Amino acid sequence: MMNKELNLNSYILNKISDVRKIVKEYKKQGLTVGFVPTMGALHEGHASLIKESVAKCDKTIVSVFVNPTQFCPGEDFEKYPRTLEADTKLAVEIGADYVFAPSADEMYQGVNSLKDIDLTYVTPAYRYVDKLCGKSRIGHFDGVALVVTKLFNIVQPDFAFFGMKDAQQLFILKKVVRDLNIDVEIIPCPIVREESGLALSSRNKYLSENGKQKALCLNKILKNIEELYKNGVTDVKKATDGAFALLPHDAELEYLEFVDYDTFEDVENLKPNTLVALSVRIDGVRLIDNILL
Ligand code: AMP
């Protein structure tokens, strides 16, 4: 037990300076570095990203950091699951070389909220923020853009792996990288689901068995729209109509939106490359999912 713990600890880096030292050495040796940023509570969705990185890159660094600046007031920052030991074990078993798990102080020197004025901001273009999740999670994507930019500057990866489950995050980060000339290639990875169709999420841990059953409605709504589209329905309103019948009576549909995957502009008529994305609150737990037509 003692040995195992010691071994796991040897894979965990808490200091920015240690990450820099290790990556510098990798680069000196001409090795490529893959990076998988996460907030921990790792599941098979995260695991798929780590596997992709291990397959593509010589070295893989996973970060585990529950980033305070991307949580909005009233969200679950305090109760967000923190399971660093299990996360490290999973990452290392897949083949990750290190887990970077900084404290909030190490990342922000005492600054914990975007309300703090003593902070340099990275502000994504508003037109891509003011839809889907960004509409209700005010400031969320500012926090994401800031922390990922910082992590890119610290790790300086060649490739970074992000899940398509967070499609708006993926789009915004690709734009941040392009706009700020960050020297990293972003690799999108497909959504991993349970057999039931439920997209894996760290927040699924908050759901009861009954809640998990109700949560199947997200995928059912998306599948229904996909089916209608395959049968020739292109009118967004017609495609949306059936959604409400699939929603449990006590679930709250926060949004169901249609955007072009490449431009993130609203789509009026369904066409190939349309991203259908939704957020539903089940028993107070906010879940998201999407599908690409
Ligand atoms: P998080 O820990 O929620 O910040 O997620 C870290 C990364 O894992 C993000 O790039 C997510 O999009 C990705 N991710 C989370 N859930 C899944 C999933 N079910 N399938 C694929 N990627 C996922």
Boltz pocket constraint, residues with backbone or C-beta under 6 A from the ligand:
constraints:
  - pocket:
      binder: B
      contacts: [[A, 37], [A, 38], [A, 39], [A, 40], [A, 44], [A, 45], [A, 46], [A, 48], [A, 49], [A, 161], [A, 162], [A, 163], [A, 164], [A, 165], [A, 166], [A, 189], [A, 190], [A, 191], [A, 192], [A, 193], [A, 199], [A, 200], [A, 201], [A, 202]]
      max_distance: 6.0
